[in-house]
Amino acid sequence: MLQITNINYSVEGRPLFEEATAVIPDGHKVGLVGRNGAGKTTLFRLIREELTLDGGTISLPSRAKIGGVAQEVPSSDTSLLDTVLQADTERAALLAEADTATDPARIADIQARLADIDAWSAEGRASSILKGLGFEDKEQHMPCSAFSGGWRMRVALAGVLFAQPDLLLLDEPTNYLDLEGALWLESYLARYPHTVIIISHDRGLLNRAVGGILHLEEKQLTYYQGPYDQFARQRAERRAQQAAMAKKQQARRAHMQSYVDRFRYKADKAKQAQSRLKAIEKMDMITPPEEAARKVFTFPEPEELSPPIITIEGGVTGYAEDVPVLSRLNLRIDQDDRIALLGKNGQGKSTLSKLLSDRLPLLAGKQVKSSKLRIGFFAQHQVEELIVNETPLQHMTAARPGIMPSKLRAQLAGFGLGPEQAETEVGRLSGGQKARLSLLLATLHAPHLLILDEPTNHLDIESREALVEALTAYSGAVILVSHDMHLLSMIADRLWLVSDGTVTPYDDDLEAYRTMLLSTPKPASRASKPKAATKPKRASREDVLALRSEARKAEARVEKINAMRDKLAKKLADPALYEDTKNGELDVWNKKYAEVMDALERAEAIWMTTLEKLEKASA
């Protein structure tokens, strides 16, 4: 178990933890929540011993492995699959040692340990994790250098999931995932065999993937059983009780103080007054819970336009005329629409968003827009494109020249950026504050259509709830791309599926979509007949090359284990081994031989399966 006992830690004289204590039992899945800046990420660094405690202890079982995603994997020529396989350092070290080991006893130990950690199925497990995080089979054999930083963060996440540390620490892992990847991660973490602590503001993840909440507040850690919604109810009840008790105590103290003030100088009442005064001084006052500053968004209201505001008939769009990304587009958007875009990464959700926001042209077909239509567009990359050495007020002044600074400050305040943040350089703002500024700039001119591509990254739970309220009250149309299922379920009343090069209405609900994504395709019934017109899809050259490589590795593995078997057989053929059977040495060698034979059987099975796949692919 993870045991945190009376820890103290300060940053530049500001205490983050004061005598904080918590216990996380083995195998529990826990969400770590608290206000931005409370010290959640610092706690992770303390657990990993990257920082030194001022006092107290953090203990784990001896030899327990701690894993987390610190940064993206480097850009290199190593394939994604090999990068993930290398993340299991024990497996990699054992395989490397197996190439050079000569001592039969050590060889047998290596093979036994490889069998224990299921090393021979490693490639399949690594591939499955990469696929869940959005990498198709072909992409898994491409070098890391072919992918952007955000995608390499996914590879880093795949690596730590594959390594299966005893304590898995994840800090906002869904920030660089799409909806499909986030849902897969939820399901994976729920089945993860060891302890998980996850910092997240994703309410759906905290409700479905964890069984407890560790709350960091007022420099203390409090553990709550149950998912996030249950924690929120329990905390609200606790705060209400604390507030009621504090109110009663204040009333009692005021009553006693009133008596003291009235009678402390009267001879016949002085003794009683002094007694009450001493009682007041000894009272251990209950501190009423602080009321969190309400976080809000204030979207300006557009005037009403006649429907529809956008129609597209037979539309085709893409980044080059001869390579369309989306076609057969027949879409209509009215001002009261709330539309969520669904679909796997790379299917064209961002392409559609760019088309609707006039960032991509219509290559063919017909598009009609209301002549007075104003469109607001927010995408995560815009947050990164803010000018780091300028303040939010300077950004606003550039966007609305000639407007009084007092009015611009009021608009900033309406997005939770107070006087202090208005004058702070963007480079020194938190991720959430930058996202608020970008949202403000996107909605500055009261758009009739607001397109939001992952708007909740870096926003805490309170800010996400404020965004839900603002979008609910907003009178314009909303197009929403998000991995936050809670946000989608609260806002969207229409679902569009972007898939197979087009966009179609999705008639079921979000829960059905989630179930569909997480379900594995069932094999066809034996009674069903294949369609006569269906032709088997020929494997690509990349697939064939990948299978050949896999077959060579499997064959080499069989050869290595055969060599180990021959060495053990030579040892067992030594007559001296049978002269003294009392010390049990013969039993040890027989056991090692059996383990190697078992490993050989597994390796040969994998080799034959790979050869069969290669034969089918090459046909």
C-alpha positions, 0 to 999 in steps of 0.5 A: 500500500501507499502510506502518506504520514504527516507530510509537510512541504512548502514552496518558497515559504508557501506551505502546500502540505501540513501534517497531511496523511492518507493511505491508498490500499494496493490495487485501488484506483484513485482520483486525485482532485483539488483546486489548481495550484493546490499541489497535486502534481507536487504530490506526485513528485514527492511520491517519486522522490523527485522532491524532498519532504520537509517532514513526514514520510511516504512509504511503499512496499520494497521494490515497488515500481512507480510509473508515470508519463513525464514527457513525450517520447523523443523523435527517433527512428525507433518504431512505435511498437519497439518504443513501447516494448522497450518501456518494460525494462525488465523484459528488455534486460532479460532478452538482452542477457539471454543473447549472451548468457552461457551458464545453464542455470542462469539461462533457465532462470531467465526463461522462467522469469520471461515466462512469469512476466508473459514476455512472449505475448508482449508484442501483442499486448503492446500493439493492443495498447497502441491501437486503443490509443489511436494507432493503426497497425501500419502506424505502429511500425513507423518511426517516432519521428513521423509523429507530432509531439501530441502523438508522441505523448500517446506513445509515452502513455502506451509505454507506461501502461505496457510496463504495468508499474505497481503504482501508476501515476497519471497527470491529466492523461486525457488532455492529449486524447480524443473521445475514443482514446479517452473512453478506451483509457477509462476501460483499461484503467478499470481493469488495471491490475495494480494501484492507480492514482490519476489527476484529472478534471474529466468527470466521466473518467472520475466516475467510471474508472476510479473507486475512490477520490483523494481530495487535496484541500487546505493543505490536507488529504482526505480519502473518500470511497466511491466515484466523483459524484459520490465524493461531491455529495459527501463533501457537500454534506460535510461542508454543510455540517461544518458550516452549521456547527460553526454557525451554532458555535458563533451564536453560542460565543456571541451569547456568552460575550453579550453576558460578559459585556453586560455584567463583567463590572457588576459585583453580583454578576462579575464571577459568572461573567469571568467564568464565561470569559474563560470559557470563551478563551478556551473554545476551540473554534470551528472554522467555517468552510471557505466559499469557493469563488464562483467561476463563470463564463459570460458569452455575448448574445448574438441577434437571431437569424432566419434558419438555416444559418448554413446548408451544404449540398453534395459538399466536398472538402480537403487540403488538395483538390485531388485528395478530398478528405470529406465528400457527400456532405449534406448538412444543415445547421440552425441557430438553436443546434447543439451538435457533437462531432463523433468519430475516430481520430483522423476521420475528419472532425477537424477538417469539418470544423475548418470548413464550417469556420471558413478555414478550408474551402468547399472543393465541390458542391453547394454551400449557403450561409446567412449573409450576417453570420458570425462564426467563433472558432476555438481549437487547442492550438490557438491556446499555444499561439497566444503571444507569451510576452503580452498581457490578456489586456493587450490581446483584448486591445488588439482585438477591439481597438478603440474600446475603453480599457475599463470595458475590456477589463470587465469582459476579462473578468466575465471569463474569470480573469481578474485585475491581476491576471489582466496585467500578467504576461500570458507566458506566466498564466496557468493553462486554464487561464490561457484557455479562458482567454482564448475562449473569450477571444473566440466569442468576442464578437457575439458569434451566431455559430461557436465551434469548439475543438477540445475546449476543456483541456486545462480547465478544472471541474468547476470551470467545466461546469461553468462552461456547461452553464454558459453554453446552455444559456448561449443562444447561438449554435454550437459545434463541439468536439471533445473527449469530455463525455460529461460535457457532450451529454450536457450540451449536445442534442444532435450527434454527427458521425464523421466516418468513411470520408463523410458525415452522417447523423448518429441516431443513437445516444452517447452511451450507445456510442461508448458501448459500441467503441468498447465492444469487440467485434463478434465473429460471424456465425457459422450459419451465415454465408459469405457474400459472393461479391465480397473479395478478401482484401489483399494485405498491403506491402507494409503489413507483409513486411511487418509479418516477415519481421515478426516471423524472423524474430519468432524464429530467432527466439526458437533458436535461442531457446533450443540452444538453452535446451541443448545446454541443459540437456548436456548438463543432465547427461553428466553422470556426476549429477546422479551420484549425489541425489541427497542435496536436491541438485538433480531436481533443480536441473530437471525443473529448469529443463521443464521450464525451458521446454515449456518456453520452447513450446510457447515460442514455437506456437507463436512462430507457427501462428506468425507463419500462417498469418504471413502465408495468408497475407502473401497469397 
